Amino acid sequence: MASFPVELLVGIYLGLLTGVIPALISWILGFTVRYFTGISIPGFGVVVLGLAVAGVQGGLLALSDQSVISAGARIPVAIVVIVMMTLYTHAKGDAMGTSFPKRVSFRSLRERTLSSELVDRVSGEARVRVHGTVEDIEGYPALGNDLRERVGEFGASLPADLSLGELETRFADRLRAEFDLAEVTVRVDERGRATVAAAPPLSGLSKRVPDGERAVSVDTLVPTGLAPGDEVSVRTAERPVDSTVLGVPPDPTTDDGAADTVDDDATSADDTPRPRSIRATGGEGRVTLAVPRSDAATVLAADSPTLVVGARGERREFELLSLLRRAGRRVRRYSVAGGDLAGSTLGEVNVREAHDVTVLAVRHEGRWRFAPRGETRVESGDELFAVGTNGALDRFSEVVA
């Protein structure tokens, strides 16, 4: 008969050898029963099942070698090891069944964030870069080689606490602002690698001209600080014409005065890049304006038109939209064409709780009702504004479609 230390080691070895399968079965049972029923299996039942399975394994071992189960302390030690293994794995499986989410959806996956290894501890931002080859978007012209290369080298620092879905939206906005792309799709993984498909710009000046207006250029005395987007009045001999500035003389101190350059250090309130300030230095120059179609001939015929810059004032609505955007919310306009909402009240459809969106305004029979209550009835043909996440707004579109 072997000494007690040897018997102890042999017993531990036998317990580990024969307890692996009972421990695995205990974990599976603990997790499965707890996850689907919410009930925990009693520990005594798990121990009995584990010892039964281990006994079958021990019997198979004894068939090949009778000395395995010879008298001594090895058998009690093996039993203790098996009991400990089954109880431990059962407890872990039961705990995992309690904490594991009951339903894993695509939305929950998109709400993941970047890996903590990428986060700058000082700024709280992470660098997202384009990874791989920039693909073309079907239905659009192909990217040129130079533009494809420049897009492929693009990177941006974004807040690391945003979900992957929000990071994709902001990175796409950065790409549009930087390269004036007609369309772009982005997929970002947890390592900050962005897979991008993009379409080249479809036009330059023409797409910035509103419907019903024309772009005209006039030679005049340009006010210092004039920038695209400013609202001005063109004083002619016939009458003043209200217009919007589309382009100003480039600053001769810059390389090319291109309108689509972006300052890496300049970001707007919603962390999207804004174009480098393109402001006129003042003096004689040519300004491009967007004027109503009926007034284009008047402006072009003027000998020496004068520009008067009007005051726009503060636009608090932009600040509100920026705050909503930073919170991951968007505002979208819908036309009710049927669906569950047509002919029902907002309370009956349970818009806020069931669809996670808030209706800001409803237009019925040509009149807008702001902050509508639950008893507000919506009919087919009405229009409404709603605020929510992109996913919630997409699902809500099925209710109004």
C-alpha contacts under 8 A as a table, 3 or more apart, distances in Angstrom:
res1	aa1	res2	aa2	distance
1	M	72	G	7.71
2	A	6	V	6.22
2	A	7	E	6.35
3	S	6	V	5.43
3	S	7	E	6.27
4	F	7	E	4.93
4	F	8	L	6.03
4	F	73	A	7.21
5	P	8	L	5.00
5	P	9	L	6.28
6	V	9	L	5.18
6	V	10	V	6.13
7	E	10	V	5.06
7	E	11	G	5.97
7	E	72	G	6.86
7	E	73	A	5.73
7	E	74	R	5.07
8	L	11	G	5.06
8	L	12	I	6.28
8	L	73	A	6.58
8	L	74	R	5.79
8	L	77	V	6.56
9	L	12	I	5.16
9	L	13	Y	6.15
9	L	74	R	7.74
10	V	13	Y	4.98
10	V	14	L	6.11
10	V	74	R	5.89
11	G	14	L	5.11
11	G	15	G	6.05
11	G	73	A	7.07
11	G	74	R	3.76
11	G	75	I	5.96
11	G	76	P	7.40
11	G	77	V	4.94
11	G	78	A	4.61
12	I	15	G	5.03
12	I	16	L	6.17
12	I	74	R	7.46
12	I	77	V	6.19
12	I	78	A	5.48
12	I	81	V	6.49
13	Y	16	L	5.27
13	Y	17	L	6.06
13	Y	78	A	7.46
14	L	17	L	4.99
14	L	18	T	5.99
14	L	74	R	7.76
14	L	78	A	5.63
15	G	18	T	5.41
15	G	19	G	5.51
15	G	77	V	7.25
15	G	78	A	3.89
15	G	79	I	6.38
15	G	80	V	7.63
15	G	81	V	5.14
15	G	82	I	5.40
16	L	19	G	5.09
16	L	20	V	6.26
16	L	78	A	7.55
16	L	81	V	6.84
16	L	82	I	7.04
17	L	20	V	6.25
18	T	21	I	6.93
18	T	22	P	7.67
18	T	54	A	5.31
18	T	57	Q	6.06
18	T	58	G	6.72
18	T	82	I	7.51
19	G	22	P	5.28
19	G	23	A	5.92
19	G	50	G	7.54
19	G	54	A	6.06
19	G	81	V	7.51
19	G	82	I	4.96
19	G	85	M	6.77
19	G	86	T	7.55
20	V	23	A	5.20
20	V	24	L	6.24
20	V	85	M	7.90
21	I	24	L	5.06
21	I	25	I	6.18
21	I	53	V	7.74
21	I	54	A	7.80
22	P	25	I	5.08
22	P	26	S	6.08
22	P	49	L	7.54
22	P	50	G	4.64
22	P	51	L	7.53
22	P	53	V	6.00
22	P	54	A	6.47
22	P	82	I	7.79
22	P	86	T	6.36
23	A	26	S	5.03
23	A	27	W	6.25
23	A	50	G	7.00
23	A	82	I	7.77
23	A	85	M	5.68
23	A	86	T	4.49
23	A	87	L	7.92
23	A	89	T	5.77
23	A	90	H	7.47
24	L	27	W	5.17
24	L	28	I	6.28
24	L	86	T	7.94
24	L	89	T	7.16
25	I	28	I	5.18
25	I	29	L	6.13
25	I	50	G	7.87
26	S	29	L	5.21
26	S	30	G	6.00
26	S	46	V	6.32
26	S	50	G	7.21
26	S	86	T	5.81
26	S	87	L	7.72
26	S	89	T	6.15
26	S	90	H	4.97
26	S	93	G	7.73
27	W	30	G	5.14
27	W	31	F	6.08
27	W	86	T	7.75
27	W	89	T	4.90
27	W	90	H	4.65
27	W	91	A	7.61
27	W	92	K	6.84
27	W	93	G	4.63
27	W	94	D	7.53
28	I	31	F	5.30
28	I	32	T	5.91
28	I	90	H	7.86
28	I	93	G	6.57
29	L	32	T	5.25
29	L	33	V	5.87
29	L	90	H	7.45
29	L	93	G	7.56
30	G	33	V	5.65
30	G	34	R	6.03
30	G	40	S	6.79
30	G	41	I	6.51
30	G	90	H	5.16
30	G	91	A	7.13
30	G	92	K	7.83
30	G	93	G	4.82
30	G	94	D	4.63
30	G	97	G	7.42
31	F	34	R	5.34
31	F	35	Y	5.87
31	F	90	H	7.74
31	F	92	K	7.96
31	F	93	G	4.24
31	F	94	D	4.88
31	F	95	A	7.46
31	F	96	M	6.26
31	F	97	G	4.55
32	T	35	Y	5.22
32	T	36	F	6.14
32	T	93	G	7.99
32	T	97	G	6.76
33	V	36	F	5.57
33	V	37	T	5.60
33	V	38	G	6.79
33	V	39	I	6.29
33	V	40	S	6.82
33	V	41	I	7.41
33	V	97	G	7.87
34	R	37	T	5.49
34	R	38	G	4.39
34	R	39	I	5.05
34	R	40	S	5.58
34	R	41	I	7.97
34	R	94	D	5.79
34	R	97	G	5.20
34	R	98	T	6.44
35	Y	38	G	5.78
35	Y	94	D	7.98
35	Y	97	G	4.39
35	Y	98	T	6.21
35	Y	100	F	7.58
35	Y	102	K	7.55
38	G	98	T	7.45
40	S	94	D	6.64
41	I	45	G	7.16
41	I	46	V	7.22
42	P	45	G	5.59
42	P	46	V	6.71
43	G	46	V	5.11
43	G	47	V	6.24
43	G	87	L	6.53
43	G	90	H	7.80
44	F	47	V	5.12
44	F	48	V	6.27
45	G	48	V	5.18
45	G	49	L	6.21
46	V	49	L	5.16
46	V	50	G	6.04
46	V	86	T	6.85
46	V	87	L	7.15
46	V	90	H	7.45
47	V	50	G	5.03
47	V	51	L	6.10
47	V	83	V	5.87
47	V	86	T	6.33
47	V	87	L	6.84
48	V	51	L	5.26
48	V	52	A	6.16
49	L	52	A	5.12
49	L	53	V	6.29
50	G	53	V	5.26
50	G	54	A	6.09
50	G	82	I	7.21
50	G	83	V	7.29
50	G	86	T	6.27
51	L	54	A	4.94
51	L	55	G	5.85
51	L	79	I	7.42
51	L	82	I	7.02
51	L	83	V	7.33
52	A	55	G	5.02
52	A	56	V	6.45
53	V	56	V	5.26
53	V	57	Q	6.51
54	A	57	Q	5.00
54	A	58	G	6.04
54	A	82	I	7.65
55	G	58	G	4.94
55	G	59	G	6.06
56	V	59	G	5.14
56	V	60	L	6.37
57	Q	60	L	5.13
57	Q	61	L	6.32
58	G	61	L	5.00
58	G	62	A	6.15
58	G	69	I	7.76
59	G	62	A	4.99
59	G	63	L	6.40
60	L	63	L	5.25
60	L	64	S	7.01
61	L	64	S	5.48
61	L	65	D	6.28
61	L	66	Q	7.96
61	L	68	V	7.03
62	A	65	D	4.92
62	A	66	Q	4.82
62	A	67	S	7.31
62	A	68	V	5.91
62	A	69	I	6.42
63	L	66	Q	6.51
65	D	68	V	5.84
66	Q	69	I	6.26
66	Q	70	S	6.78
67	S	70	S	4.91
69	I	74	R	7.81
69	I	75	I	6.80
71	A	74	R	7.80
71	A	75	I	7.78
72	G	75	I	6.90
73	A	76	P	5.78
73	A	77	V	6.34
74	R	77	V	5.20
74	R	78	A	6.04
75	I	78	A	5.08
75	I	79	I	6.22
76	P	79	I	5.06
76	P	80	V	6.28
77	V	80	V	5.17
77	V	81	V	6.32
78	A	81	V	5.10
78	A	82	I	6.19
79	I	82	I	5.11
79	I	83	V	6.15
80	V	83	V	5.15
80	V	84	M	6.21
81	V	84	M	5.20
81	V	85	M	6.17
82	I	85	M	5.14
82	I	86	T	6.17
83	V	86	T	5.34
83	V	87	L	6.14
84	M	87	L	5.28
84	M	88	Y	6.05
85	M	88	Y	5.23
85	M	89	T	6.15
86	T	89	T	5.36
86	T	90	H	5.95
87	L	90	H	5.16
87	L	91	A	6.20
88	Y	91	A	5.22
88	Y	92	K	6.35
89	T	92	K	5.06
89	T	93	G	6.07
90	H	93	G	5.13
90	H	94	D	6.05
91	A	94	D	5.10
91	A	95	A	6.15
92	K	95	A	5.11
92	K	96	M	6.14
93	G	96	M	5.11
93	G	97	G	6.11
94	D	97	G	5.15
94	D	98	T	6.40
95	A	98	T	5.15
95	A	99	S	6.43
96	M	99	S	5.23
96	M	100	F	5.69
97	G	100	F	5.43
101	P	104	V	6.53
104	V	108	S	6.50
104	V	109	L	7.56
105	S	108	S	5.33
105	S	109	L	6.52
106	F	109	L	5.08
106	F	110	R	6.25
107	R	110	R	5.10
107	R	111	E	6.39
107	R	391	G	7.62
108	S	111	E	5.11
108	S	112	R	7.05
109	L	112	R	5.67
110	R	163	S	6.66
110	R	164	L	5.52
110	R	165	G	5.34
111	E	163	S	4.58
111	E	164	L	5.85
111	E	165	G	6.41
112	R	163	S	5.26
112	R	164	L	5.73
112	R	190	E	7.78
113	T	160	A	7.11
113	T	161	D	6.40
113	T	162	L	6.13
113	T	163	S	4.66
113	T	164	L	5.42
113	T	190	E	6.50
114	L	118	L	7.17
114	L	119	V	7.99
114	L	126	A	7.97
114	L	160	A	6.30
114	L	161	D	7.59
114	L	163	S	7.59
114	L	164	L	7.01
114	L	189	D	7.37
114	L	190	E	4.39
114	L	191	R	6.24
114	L	192	G	6.46
115	S	118	L	5.88
115	S	119	V	7.47
115	S	190	E	5.36
115	S	191	R	6.00
115	S	192	G	7.91
116	S	119	V	5.42
118	L	126	A	5.50
118	L	127	R	7.13
118	L	191	R	7.26
118	L	192	G	7.58
119	V	124	G	5.96
119	V	125	E	5.58
119	V	126	A	4.76
119	V	127	R	7.94
119	V	160	A	6.15
120	D	123	S	5.65
120	D	124	G	5.20
120	D	125	E	5.45
120	D	126	A	6.05
121	R	124	G	5.47
121	R	125	E	7.86
124	G	159	P	6.22
124	G	160	A	6.08
124	G	161	D	7.79
125	E	157	S	6.02
125	E	158	L	5.28
125	E	159	P	4.35
125	E	160	A	4.80
125	E	161	D	7.95
126	A	157	S	5.42
126	A	158	L	5.60
126	A	159	P	6.32
126	A	160	A	5.27
126	A	192	G	7.62
127	R	155	G	6.79
127	R	156	A	5.70
127	R	157	S	4.43
127	R	158	L	6.46
127	R	192	G	6.66
128	V	155	G	5.55
128	V	156	A	5.45
128	V	157	S	6.18
128	V	158	L	7.14
128	V	171	F	7.93
128	V	192	G	4.65
128	V	193	R	6.03
128	V	194	A	6.73
129	R	153	E	7.49
129	R	154	F	6.09
129	R	155	G	4.14
129	R	156	A	6.54
129	R	192	G	6.52
129	R	193	R	5.52
129	R	194	A	5.79
130	V	134	V	7.98
130	V	151	V	7.51
130	V	152	G	5.51
130	V	153	E	6.51
130	V	154	F	5.99
130	V	155	G	6.34
130	V	193	R	5.97
130	V	194	A	4.59
130	V	195	T	6.08
130	V	196	V	6.71
131	H	152	G	7.06
131	H	193	R	5.34
131	H	194	A	5.34
131	H	195	T	5.59
131	H	196	V	7.71
132	G	152	G	7.36
132	G	195	T	6.72
133	T	152	G	6.71
133	T	195	T	7.91
133	T	196	V	7.78
134	V	148	R	6.27
134	V	151	V	7.25
134	V	152	G	6.04
134	V	195	T	7.25
134	V	196	V	5.33
134	V	197	A	5.44
134	V	198	A	7.01
135	E	196	V	6.45
135	E	197	A	4.39
135	E	198	A	6.44
136	D	140	Y	7.58
136	D	141	P	7.81
136	D	142	A	5.70
136	D	143	L	6.58
136	D	197	A	5.36
136	D	198	A	5.51
136	D	199	A	6.20
137	I	140	Y	5.82
137	I	141	P	7.91
137	I	142	A	7.62
137	I	183	E	7.95
137	I	184	V	7.87
137	I	197	A	5.91
137	I	198	A	5.81
137	I	199	A	5.89
140	Y	199	A	5.91
140	Y	200	P	7.83
141	P	199	A	6.54
141	P	200	P	6.84
142	A	199	A	6.64
142	A	200	P	7.04
143	L	147	L	6.35
143	L	148	R	5.80
143	L	198	A	7.45
143	L	199	A	6.22
143	L	200	P	5.49
144	G	147	L	5.30
144	G	148	R	5.95
144	G	200	P	7.81
145	N	148	R	5.09
145	N	149	E	6.14
146	D	149	E	5.20
146	D	150	R	6.30
147	L	150	R	5.11
147	L	151	V	6.11
147	L	200	P	7.95
148	R	151	V	5.23
148	R	152	G	6.09
149	E	152	G	5.02
149	E	153	E	6.42
150	R	153	E	5.26
150	R	154	F	6.53
151	V	154	F	5.21
151	V	175	L	7.64
151	V	179	F	7.74
154	F	175	L	8.00
156	A	171	F	7.25
156	A	174	R	7.74
158	L	167	L	7.27
158	L	271	D	7.54
159	P	162	L	6.08
162	L	166	E	6.09
162	L	167	L	6.21
163	S	166	E	5.33
163	S	167	L	6.21
164	L	167	L	4.97
164	L	168	E	6.14
164	L	188	V	6.31
164	L	189	D	7.20
164	L	190	E	7.59
165	G	168	E	5.17
165	G	169	T	6.48
165	G	188	V	7.95
166	E	169	T	5.06
166	E	170	R	6.26
166	E	328	G	6.58
167	L	170	R	5.20
167	L	171	F	5.95
167	L	188	V	7.30
168	E	171	F	5.17
168	E	172	A	6.07
168	E	186	V	5.54
168	E	187	R	6.00
168	E	188	V	5.99
168	E	194	A	7.97
169	T	172	A	5.20
169	T	173	D	6.28
169	T	186	V	7.57
170	R	173	D	4.97
170	R	174	R	6.23
170	R	271	D	7.91
170	R	272	T	6.70
171	F	174	R	5.01
171	F	175	L	6.31
171	F	186	V	7.40
172	A	175	L	5.07
172	A	176	R	6.25
172	A	184	V	6.25
172	A	185	T	6.63
172	A	186	V	6.16
173	D	176	R	5.13
173	D	177	A	6.19
173	D	272	T	6.74
174	R	177	A	5.19
174	R	178	E	6.02
174	R	272	T	5.96
174	R	273	P	6.05
175	L	178	E	5.11
175	L	179	F	5.97
175	L	180	D	7.46
175	L	181	L	7.13
175	L	184	V	7.65
176	R	179	F	5.56
176	R	180	D	4.82
176	R	181	L	4.87
176	R	182	A	7.39
176	R	183	E	7.54
176	R	184	V	7.28
177	A	180	D	5.44
177	A	181	L	7.65
177	A	260	D	7.28
177	A	262	V	7.52
177	A	273	P	6.83
177	A	274	R	7.21
177	A	275	P	7.37
178	E	260	D	6.46
178	E	261	T	6.51
178	E	262	V	5.94
178	E	273	P	7.83
178	E	275	P	7.99
179	F	201	P	7.88
179	F	260	D	6.86
180	D	200	P	7.67
180	D	201	P	5.79
180	D	260	D	6.88
181	L	184	V	6.81
181	L	198	A	6.94
181	L	199	A	5.90
181	L	200	P	5.06
181	L	201	P	4.72
181	L	202	L	7.92
182	A	198	A	7.71
182	A	199	A	5.48
182	A	200	P	5.67
182	A	201	P	4.80
182	A	202	L	6.12
183	E	198	A	5.72
183	E	199	A	5.14
183	E	200	P	7.47
184	V	196	V	7.08
184	V	197	A	5.70
184	V	198	A	4.24
184	V	199	A	6.29
185	T	196	V	5.80
185	T	197	A	5.29
185	T	198	A	6.42
186	V	194	A	6.26
186	V	195	T	5.65
186	V	196	V	4.74
186	V	197	A	6.71
187	R	194	A	5.44
187	R	195	T	5.10
187	R	196	V	6.68
188	V	191	R	7.93
188	V	192	G	6.04
188	V	193	R	5.51
188	V	194	A	4.36
188	V	195	T	6.40
189	D	192	G	5.61
189	D	193	R	5.61
189	D	194	A	6.74
190	E	193	R	7.43
201	P	204	G	7.44
203	S	206	S	6.34
203	S	207	K	6.24
204	G	207	K	6.26
204	G	208	R	7.49
205	L	208	R	5.48
205	L	209	V	6.90
205	L	246	L	7.88
206	S	209	V	5.45
207	K	210	P	7.60
208	R	246	L	7.49
209	V	213	E	6.50
209	V	214	R	6.63
209	V	215	A	6.60
209	V	246	L	7.98
209	V	290	A	6.23
210	P	213	E	5.74
210	P	214	R	7.91
210	P	290	A	7.67
212	G	292	P	6.28
212	G	293	R	5.95
213	E	290	A	6.09
213	E	291	V	5.32
213	E	292	P	4.28
213	E	293	R	4.75
214	R	290	A	5.46
214	R	291	V	5.50
214	R	292	P	6.20
214	R	293	R	5.49
214	R	296	A	6.60
215	A	246	L	7.89
215	A	288	T	6.52
215	A	289	L	5.47
215	A	290	A	4.58
215	A	291	V	6.48
216	V	288	T	5.55
216	V	289	L	5.40
216	V	290	A	6.52
216	V	291	V	7.35
216	V	296	A	6.93
216	V	299	V	7.84
216	V	300	L	7.17
217	S	286	R	6.38
217	S	287	V	5.44
217	S	288	T	4.20
217	S	289	L	6.16
217	S	300	L	7.77
218	V	286	R	5.48
218	V	287	V	5.58
218	V	288	T	6.57
218	V	289	L	7.92
218	V	299	V	7.73
218	V	300	L	7.04
218	V	305	P	7.61
219	D	284	E	7.25
219	D	285	G	5.66
219	D	286	R	4.41
219	D	287	V	6.57
219	D	304	S	7.64
219	D	305	P	7.81
220	T	284	E	5.79
220	T	285	G	5.88
220	T	286	R	6.31
220	T	287	V	7.47
220	T	304	S	6.61
220	T	305	P	6.26
220	T	306	T	6.39
220	T	307	L	7.50
221	L	282	G	7.33
221	L	283	G	5.38
221	L	284	E	4.53
221	L	285	G	6.34
221	L	306	T	6.94
221	L	307	L	7.40
222	V	226	L	7.21
222	V	280	A	7.09
222	V	282	G	5.14
222	V	283	G	5.33
222	V	284	E	5.87
222	V	285	G	6.09
222	V	286	R	7.70
222	V	287	V	7.46
222	V	307	L	7.22
223	P	226	L	5.76
223	P	280	A	7.15
223	P	281	T	7.71
223	P	282	G	5.06
223	P	283	G	6.94
223	P	307	L	7.62
224	T	279	R	7.56
224	T	280	A	5.55
224	T	281	T	5.02
224	T	282	G	3.97
224	T	283	G	7.40
225	G	279	R	4.91
225	G	280	A	5.05
225	G	281	T	6.13
225	G	282	G	7.01
226	L	230	D	6.91
226	L	248	V	7.22
226	L	279	R	5.30
226	L	280	A	5.14
226	L	281	T	7.92
226	L	282	G	7.92
227	A	230	D	5.94
227	A	245	V	6.99
227	A	247	G	7.28
227	A	248	V	6.44
227	A	277	S	7.79
227	A	278	I	5.86
227	A	279	R	4.60
227	A	280	A	6.40
228	P	244	T	7.73
228	P	245	V	4.90
228	P	246	L	4.90
228	P	247	G	5.39
228	P	248	V	6.74
228	P	278	I	7.33
228	P	279	R	7.74
229	G	244	T	6.00
229	G	245	V	5.24
229	G	246	L	6.31
230	D	244	T	5.84
230	D	245	V	5.43
230	D	309	V	7.36
230	D	310	G	8.00
231	E	242	D	7.45
231	E	243	S	5.99
231	E	244	T	4.59
231	E	245	V	6.35
231	E	309	V	6.26
231	E	310	G	5.94
231	E	311	A	7.89
231	E	312	R	7.50
232	V	242	D	6.06
232	V	243	S	5.52
232	V	244	T	6.01
232	V	245	V	7.11
232	V	307	L	6.27
232	V	308	V	5.42
232	V	309	V	4.37
232	V	310	G	5.52
233	S	240	P	6.21
233	S	241	V	5.49
233	S	242	D	4.46
233	S	243	S	6.00
233	S	307	L	5.73
233	S	308	V	5.07
233	S	309	V	6.39
233	S	310	G	7.12
234	V	240	P	5.39
234	V	241	V	5.02
234	V	242	D	6.27
234	V	243	S	7.16
234	V	299	V	7.44
234	V	305	P	6.18
234	V	306	T	5.63
234	V	307	L	4.87
234	V	308	V	6.52
235	R	239	R	6.49
235	R	240	P	4.41
235	R	241	V	6.58
235	R	305	P	5.54
235	R	306	T	5.02
235	R	307	L	6.31
235	R	308	V	7.40
236	T	239	R	5.45
236	T	240	P	5.70
236	T	241	V	7.68
236	T	298	T	7.70
236	T	299	V	6.96
236	T	302	A	5.80
236	T	304	S	7.38
236	T	305	P	5.14
236	T	306	T	6.95
237	A	302	A	6.89
237	A	305	P	7.91
238	E	298	T	7.49
241	V	291	V	7.43
241	V	295	D	6.89
241	V	299	V	7.59
242	D	291	V	6.83
243	S	289	L	6.18
243	S	290	A	5.47
243	S	291	V	4.79
243	S	292	P	7.53
244	T	289	L	5.54
244	T	290	A	5.16
244	T	291	V	6.91
245	V	248	V	7.49
245	V	287	V	7.32
245	V	288	T	6.18
245	V	289	L	4.62
245	V	290	A	6.39
246	L	287	V	7.74
246	L	288	T	5.38
246	L	289	L	5.27
246	L	290	A	6.49
247	G	287	V	5.86
247	G	288	T	4.93
247	G	289	L	7.06
248	V	278	I	7.68
248	V	279	R	7.06
248	V	280	A	5.97
248	V	286	R	6.85
248	V	287	V	4.94
248	V	288	T	6.56
249	P	280	A	6.02
249	P	285	G	6.15
249	P	286	R	6.17
249	P	287	V	6.58
250	P	254	T	7.81
250	P	256	D	7.43
250	P	257	G	4.81
250	P	258	A	7.72
250	P	278	I	7.32
250	P	279	R	7.77
250	P	280	A	6.87
251	D	254	T	5.75
251	D	257	G	6.05
251	D	278	I	7.67
251	D	279	R	7.46
251	D	280	A	6.65
251	D	281	T	6.66
252	P	255	D	7.53
252	P	256	D	7.91
252	P	257	G	7.58
254	T	257	G	5.74
257	G	278	I	7.55
258	A	261	T	6.04
259	A	275	P	7.39
259	A	276	R	7.97
259	A	278	I	7.03
260	D	275	P	6.41
261	T	275	P	5.93
261	T	276	R	6.16
262	V	266	A	7.77
262	V	273	P	6.71
262	V	274	R	6.30
262	V	275	P	4.52
262	V	276	R	5.13
263	D	266	A	5.25
263	D	273	P	7.26
263	D	274	R	7.20
263	D	275	P	6.47
263	D	276	R	5.27
264	D	267	T	7.62
264	D	273	P	7.19
266	A	273	P	6.10
266	A	274	R	6.25
266	A	275	P	7.97
266	A	276	R	7.50
267	T	270	D	7.71
267	T	271	D	5.35
267	T	272	T	5.50
267	T	273	P	4.46
267	T	274	R	5.64
268	S	271	D	5.29
268	S	272	T	5.56
268	S	273	P	6.12
268	S	274	R	6.05
269	A	272	T	7.47
269	A	319	E	7.99
269	A	322	S	6.31
270	D	322	S	5.40
270	D	323	L	7.23
270	D	325	R	6.54
270	D	326	R	5.57
275	P	278	I	7.89
282	G	285	G	8.00
291	V	295	D	6.43
291	V	296	A	6.10
292	P	295	D	5.35
292	P	296	A	6.39
293	R	296	A	5.39
294	S	297	A	7.11
295	D	298	T	5.22
295	D	299	V	6.43
296	A	299	V	5.36
296	A	300	L	6.25
297	A	300	L	5.15
297	A	301	A	6.02
298	T	301	A	5.27
298	T	302	A	6.37
299	V	302	A	5.38
299	V	305	P	7.48
302	A	305	P	5.79
315	R	318	F	5.86
315	R	319	E	7.29
316	R	319	E	5.10
316	R	320	L	6.40
317	E	320	L	5.05
317	E	321	L	6.25
318	F	321	L	5.07
318	F	322	S	6.10
319	E	322	S	5.05
319	E	323	L	6.31
320	L	323	L	5.16
320	L	324	L	6.30
321	L	324	L	5.05
321	L	325	R	6.06
321	L	330	R	7.96
322	S	325	R	5.02
322	S	326	R	6.19
323	L	326	R	5.18
323	L	327	A	6.33
324	L	327	A	5.11
324	L	328	G	6.47
324	L	329	R	5.06
324	L	330	R	6.57
325	R	328	G	5.09
325	R	329	R	5.12
325	R	330	R	6.09
326	R	329	R	7.32
328	G	388	G	7.97
328	G	389	T	6.03
329	R	387	V	6.46
329	R	388	G	4.88
329	R	389	T	4.60
329	R	390	N	7.09
330	R	387	V	5.49
330	R	388	G	5.54
330	R	389	T	5.88
330	R	390	N	6.56
331	V	385	F	6.78
331	V	386	A	5.71
331	V	387	V	4.44
331	V	388	G	6.80
332	R	385	F	5.72
332	R	386	A	5.58
332	R	387	V	6.44
332	R	393	L	7.46
333	R	383	E	7.22
333	R	384	L	5.82
333	R	385	F	4.55
333	R	386	A	6.55
334	Y	383	E	5.65
334	Y	384	L	5.39
334	Y	385	F	6.33
334	Y	386	A	7.82
334	Y	397	S	7.48
334	Y	400	V	7.34
335	S	381	G	6.37
335	S	382	D	6.01
335	S	383	E	4.52
335	S	384	L	6.64
335	S	400	V	7.21
335	S	401	A	7.75
336	V	339	G	7.86
336	V	341	L	7.58
336	V	342	A	6.65
336	V	378	V	7.99
336	V	379	E	7.14
336	V	380	S	5.17
336	V	381	G	5.29
336	V	382	D	5.42
336	V	383	E	6.00
336	V	384	L	7.81
336	V	400	V	4.91
336	V	401	A	6.13
337	A	342	A	7.27
337	A	380	S	5.16
337	A	381	G	5.87
337	A	400	V	6.22
337	A	401	A	5.20
338	G	341	L	6.81
338	G	342	A	5.02
338	G	380	S	5.58
338	G	399	V	7.93
338	G	400	V	5.90
338	G	401	A	5.52
339	G	342	A	5.89
339	G	398	E	6.99
339	G	399	V	5.16
339	G	400	V	5.15
339	G	401	A	5.38
340	D	343	G	7.89
340	D	344	S	7.31
340	D	349	V	7.27
340	D	399	V	5.29
340	D	400	V	6.67
341	L	344	S	5.33
341	L	345	T	7.23
341	L	346	L	7.50
341	L	349	V	6.50
341	L	378	V	6.57
341	L	379	E	7.58
341	L	399	V	5.87
341	L	400	V	5.59
342	A	378	V	5.65
342	A	379	E	4.67
342	A	380	S	5.07
342	A	400	V	6.99
343	G	377	R	6.62
343	G	378	V	5.70
343	G	379	E	4.83
343	G	380	S	6.99
344	S	348	E	6.28
344	S	349	V	6.88
344	S	377	R	5.51
344	S	378	V	5.87
344	S	379	E	7.29
345	T	348	E	5.21
345	T	349	V	6.54
345	T	374	G	6.41
345	T	375	E	5.45
345	T	376	T	5.21
345	T	377	R	3.99
345	T	378	V	5.94
346	L	349	V	5.35
346	L	350	N	6.06
346	L	351	V	5.98
346	L	373	R	7.35
346	L	374	G	4.85
346	L	375	E	6.33
346	L	376	T	5.97
346	L	377	R	6.50
346	L	378	V	7.36
347	G	350	N	4.81
347	G	351	V	6.83
347	G	373	R	7.80
347	G	374	G	4.12
347	G	375	E	5.97
347	G	376	T	7.76
348	E	374	G	7.63
349	V	354	A	7.79
350	N	353	E	5.83
350	N	354	A	5.59
350	N	355	H	7.54
351	V	354	A	5.59
351	V	355	H	5.35
351	V	356	D	6.86
351	V	357	V	6.37
351	V	358	T	6.98
351	V	359	V	7.83
352	R	355	H	5.67
352	R	356	D	4.83
352	R	357	V	5.05
352	R	358	T	5.53
353	E	356	D	5.51
353	E	357	V	7.83
355	H	392	A	6.30
355	H	395	R	7.34
355	H	396	F	6.27
356	D	388	G	6.70
356	D	392	A	6.11
357	V	386	A	6.40
357	V	387	V	5.65
357	V	388	G	4.73
357	V	389	T	7.68
357	V	392	A	6.50
357	V	393	L	6.90
357	V	396	F	7.67
358	T	386	A	5.43
358	T	387	V	5.33
358	T	388	G	6.64
359	V	362	V	7.56
359	V	371	A	7.09
359	V	372	P	7.20
359	V	384	L	7.03
359	V	385	F	5.87
359	V	386	A	4.26
359	V	387	V	6.52
360	L	370	F	6.02
360	L	371	A	5.09
360	L	372	P	6.93
360	L	384	L	7.39
360	L	385	F	5.43
360	L	386	A	5.49
360	L	387	V	7.10
361	A	368	W	6.55
361	A	369	R	5.48
361	A	370	F	4.26
361	A	371	A	5.63
361	A	372	P	6.24
361	A	384	L	5.45
361	A	385	F	5.34
361	A	386	A	7.41
362	V	368	W	5.58
362	V	369	R	5.23
362	V	370	F	6.57
362	V	372	P	6.98
362	V	378	V	7.75
362	V	382	D	7.08
362	V	383	E	5.78
362	V	384	L	4.28
362	V	385	F	6.69
363	R	366	G	6.07
363	R	367	R	5.30
363	R	368	W	4.20
363	R	369	R	6.17
363	R	382	D	5.58
363	R	383	E	5.01
363	R	384	L	5.99
364	H	367	R	5.43
364	H	368	W	6.46
364	H	369	R	7.77
364	H	378	V	7.47
364	H	379	E	7.64
364	H	382	D	5.23
364	H	383	E	7.08
365	E	382	D	7.35
369	R	372	P	6.13
372	P	376	T	6.08
373	R	376	T	5.60
378	V	382	D	6.56
379	E	382	D	5.74
386	A	393	L	7.72
387	V	393	L	7.46
388	G	392	A	6.02
388	G	393	L	5.96
389	T	392	A	5.20
389	T	393	L	6.10
390	N	393	L	5.17
390	N	394	D	6.13
391	G	394	D	5.13
391	G	395	R	6.35
392	A	395	R	5.18
392	A	396	F	6.07
393	L	396	F	4.90
393	L	397	S	6.21
394	D	397	S	5.28
394	D	398	E	7.34
395	R	398	E	5.68
395	R	399	V	7.41
396	F	399	V	5.20
396	F	400	V	6.83
397	S	400	V	5.32
397	S	401	A	5.82
398	E	401	A	5.14
